[in-house]
Amino acid sequence: MKQAKEFINDYLVKHNVNKKEFMSRSRKRDLVFHRLIVSNVLRRVFDLGFDNCGKLINRDHSSVIYHVKEYDTLSEIYKDYKTAYDIASSFARSYLDKTDKHADIVHRLLVSNN
């Protein structure tokens, strides 16, 4: 879970999202979008359960279930969702493979510049 927390912090910095707002109950469109992407990355890349995903983003497990289902629907209609998830999941995978630190740093720099 430590890697997932690091990912969330770096993701929020990369996308210039205030962590306090992200964790708040706000339903602003951009915050909901980022929560949806992060929820799916936590679930699919980090293979966390719904409860653990919810705890990391200050949401109930049912919100994470909703985000996962909603992503499946929206990603078929709107390319932005699929693209955002692909970039975020690629970024997240660098947190799982800690064998090559140099490659990890280079990968994060390349992703953050896109």
Salt bridges, closest charged atoms under 4 A:
ASP10 OD2 - ARG108 NH1 3.99
ASP51 OD1 - HIS61 ND1 3.74
ASP60 OD2 - HIS61 ND1 3.39
ASP72 OD1 - ARG44 NH2 2.68
ASP86 OD1 - LYS82 NZ 3.07
ASP104 OD2 - LYS98 NZ 3.94
ASP104 OD1 - ARG108 NE 3.29
